[in-house]
Amino acid sequence: MKDEHIITINKVELASELAHEKLIENWQDEVFKDENSEVLEYTEKAQDIFNLLYDDYLTLIEKTINK
């Protein structure tokens, strides 16, 4: 008998985290840390890349969930 477990994920959060990690991995020169607030900021180019990655990941997650 196969041991199966149901898990709950926040697909928006997961897609955001995956997109951010891929952005940092491949376009780290487009991401900056604000020295005063310690917050990461994206350049306009990085934001555009993040948006595309996010859409791709969210679509993949939704397709997987709906199988």
Backbone as numpy.savetxt, mean C-alpha at the origin, in Angstrom:
# Nx Ny Nz CAx CAy CAz Cx Cy Cz
-8.51 -33.81 7.00 -9.34 -32.63 7.00 -8.46 -31.39 7.00
-8.80 -30.47 6.15 -8.03 -29.24 6.02 -8.39 -28.28 7.15
-7.37 -27.73 7.79 -7.59 -26.77 8.87 -7.76 -25.39 8.26
-8.97 -24.85 8.31 -9.25 -23.54 7.71 -9.64 -22.55 8.80
-9.20 -21.33 8.61 -9.52 -20.26 9.54 -10.03 -19.07 8.75
-11.00 -18.40 9.27 -11.51 -17.18 8.66 -10.80 -16.01 9.32
-10.24 -15.15 8.49 -9.59 -13.95 9.03 -10.29 -12.72 8.46
-10.22 -11.65 9.16 -10.79 -10.39 8.72 -9.66 -9.42 8.44
-9.72 -8.81 7.26 -8.70 -7.81 6.93 -9.38 -6.51 6.54
-8.67 -5.44 6.73 -9.10 -4.14 6.23 -8.43 -3.98 4.89
-9.18 -4.17 3.80 -8.58 -4.17 2.47 -7.98 -2.82 2.09
-8.55 -1.74 2.57 -8.00 -0.40 2.27 -6.65 -0.22 2.97
-6.59 -0.62 4.22 -5.33 -0.52 4.96 -4.25 -1.42 4.36
-4.63 -2.64 4.00 -3.67 -3.57 3.40 -3.15 -3.03 2.07
-4.03 -2.55 1.22 -3.60 -1.99 -0.07 -2.69 -0.78 0.14
-3.01 0.05 1.11 -2.18 1.23 1.41 -0.79 0.83 1.88
-0.74 -0.13 2.80 0.56 -0.59 3.32 1.42 -1.22 2.22
0.80 -2.05 1.39 1.55 -2.68 0.30 2.06 -1.64 -0.70
1.22 -0.69 -1.05 1.63 0.36 -1.99 2.76 1.20 -1.40
2.65 1.53 -0.13 3.69 2.33 0.52 5.03 1.58 0.54
4.99 0.30 0.91 6.22 -0.49 0.97 6.87 -0.62 -0.40
6.08 -0.83 -1.44 6.61 -0.93 -2.80 7.20 0.42 -3.23
6.54 1.49 -2.85 7.04 2.84 -3.18 8.40 3.08 -2.51
8.51 2.76 -1.24 9.77 2.93 -0.51 10.87 2.06 -1.12
10.50 0.84 -1.50 11.46 -0.11 -2.05 12.03 0.36 -3.40
11.20 0.95 -4.24 11.61 1.26 -5.61 11.78 2.74 -5.94
11.20 3.62 -5.14 11.27 5.05 -5.44 11.58 5.85 -4.18
12.52 5.39 -3.37 12.77 6.05 -2.09 13.25 7.49 -2.24
13.81 7.83 -3.38 14.25 9.22 -3.58 13.07 10.18 -3.70
11.87 9.65 -3.87 10.67 10.46 -4.01 9.90 10.60 -2.70
10.46 10.06 -1.62 9.81 10.10 -0.32 10.75 10.80 0.66
10.22 11.75 1.41 11.03 12.54 2.33 10.43 12.52 3.72
11.31 12.61 4.73 10.85 12.72 6.11 10.96 14.18 6.53
9.85 14.74 6.96 9.84 16.11 7.48 10.58 16.08 8.82
11.66 16.83 8.90 12.50 16.79 10.11 11.79 17.32 11.35
10.85 18.22 11.17 10.14 18.79 12.32 9.06 17.86 12.85
8.32 17.25 11.95 7.18 16.44 12.39 7.43 14.94 12.33
8.58 14.52 11.73 8.89 13.10 11.58 7.88 12.37 10.72
7.17 13.10 9.87 6.16 12.51 8.99 6.77 12.33 7.61
6.48 11.16 6.98 6.94 10.95 5.62 6.05 11.72 4.66
6.69 12.35 3.69 5.95 13.09 2.68 6.34 12.57 1.30
5.36 12.49 0.42 5.60 12.06 -0.95 5.72 13.27 -1.86
6.63 13.17 -2.84 6.63 14.17 -3.90 5.37 13.95 -4.74
5.09 14.87 -5.63 3.93 14.71 -6.51 4.04 13.43 -7.34
5.26 13.16 -7.84 5.50 11.94 -8.61 5.23 10.70 -7.75
5.74 10.72 -6.52 5.55 9.58 -5.62 4.06 9.37 -5.31
3.32 10.45 -5.14 1.88 10.33 -4.87 1.17 9.68 -6.05
1.55 10.08 -7.26 0.96 9.47 -8.46 1.27 7.98 -8.54
2.52 7.61 -8.23 2.92 6.20 -8.24 2.17 5.44 -7.16
2.09 6.03 -5.97 1.36 5.39 -4.87 -0.09 5.13 -5.27
-0.72 6.11 -5.89 -2.12 5.96 -6.28 -2.31 4.79 -7.24
-1.41 4.66 -8.21 -1.48 3.55 -9.16 -1.27 2.20 -8.46
-0.26 2.15 -7.60 0.01 0.92 -6.86 -1.17 0.55 -5.97
-1.70 1.54 -5.28 -2.84 1.31 -4.39 -4.02 0.73 -5.17
-4.33 1.32 -6.32 -5.44 0.83 -7.14 -5.20 -0.62 -7.58
-3.97 -0.91 -7.98 -3.64 -2.28 -8.40 -3.79 -3.28 -7.25
-3.25 -2.92 -6.09 -3.34 -3.81 -4.93 -4.79 -3.99 -4.47
-5.55 -2.90 -4.42 -6.93 -3.00 -3.97 -7.74 -3.89 -4.93
-7.53 -3.72 -6.21 -8.21 -4.56 -7.20 -7.85 -6.03 -7.00
-6.58 -6.32 -6.81 -6.13 -7.69 -6.59 -6.74 -8.29 -5.32
-6.76 -7.52 -4.25 -7.34 -7.98 -2.99 -8.83 -8.26 -3.16
-9.53 -7.35 -3.81 -10.98 -7.54 -4.00 -11.27 -8.75 -4.88
-10.47 -8.97 -5.91 -10.66 -10.15 -6.76 -10.42 -11.43 -5.97
-9.42 -11.40 -5.11 -9.10 -12.58 -4.30 -10.20 -12.87 -3.29
-10.72 -11.84 -2.66 -11.77 -12.00 -1.67 -13.05 -12.54 -2.31
-13.33 -12.11 -3.51 -14.58 -12.47 -4.17 -14.55 -13.81 -4.89
-13.46 -14.57 -4.76 -13.39 -15.88 -5.42 -14.20 -16.90 -4.67
